[in-house]
Amino acid sequence: MSDLLGDLKCLVVEVLNLEEIRPEDIGDDTLLFADEGLGLDSIDALELGVALQKKYRLKFERGDQRIREHFRSVRTLAELIRSQAPA
């Protein structure tokens, strides 16, 4: 799973153009949307969600209350990807 975590960190930095942050600066459990974390906003969430759908073929259900929890950290995103991967 560490490869997936690294890939996700690179994706976050690349898609969101985080010029002052390197993928290795992001901890696996760093909060993505909290002020004490990366401090991303709703536009960032949308851009990241689209990139995740394209790259990992994720499906997000409209109105799913768990989406916020899935986007909590790189680790929770990795868990989501693994849960939707074909067996």
Secondary structure, DSSP 8 states (H G I E B T S, - for coil): -HHHHHHHHHHHHHHTT-TT--GGGS-TT--SSSTTTT---HHHHHHHHHHHHHHH-----TT-TTHHHHTSSHHHHHHHHHHHS--
